[in-house]
Amino acid sequence: MLAKPENRAEIFSDWPESYYREESLSKRKEYLEEKLRADPDSAEDRRRLEILNRRLCVKGKDSSDLFIRSWMMIRICENDRISFLNRKSKEKELRENLKQLCILDEKADNVLIREWKDFARTYLIICCNSHSYRTAAFGLIPMSDEKTALRIAGEIDLVTRIIPARFDLEEVCGTFRETVIDVYCRLLENGDAYWAEYNQD
């Protein structure tokens, strides 16, 4: 019933793999801060903390993943009609979300790409385990693994290419898009085949 005490030595002996295995972003921050107190000259860990501070939002006892929030905010723009009157405001909104994802005005170094991979893995697992995501017709009809995978592929394409292309921003999303697709193909069983099937349509 009682939580087992954490073995800090074990955590730091397997660094940074142990950092990415930890699901709680708040716990990751604790580990990072402790690691940096012991080794303040670690450029990679300072960069890791900088990115985590962009991703993690803490309000009181609650925390949220701002990468997931920004992804969803871009996702819901699917049906937005872009006109002369709202184009600037819609582009501003998209740019803000791309900045939150560390895509705009950010160097895509190895540490950032690793964080994107972690985000993509987290989000894909949420989708695959979500009853509502894996159903159609108001949650009444379950979808097969193939249809779920194709739905996820469509969402990746929408967020990383189709919507940014409306504002000539698809090129700046290139590395992020490649990273998410790579995680999709590796994480999902038959992911490569599903991605190829989606792109045939």
NORNORFEN-V506217 format. One record per pair of residues at least 24 apart in sequence whose C-alpha atoms are under 6 Angstrom apart, sorted by the first residue. I is the first residue (numbers start at 1). J is the second residue. D is the distance in Angstrom with one decimal. If there is no record, write none. Layout:
I	J	D
I	J	D
This chain:
67	101	5.4
70	97	5.0
75	159	5.8
120	180	5.6
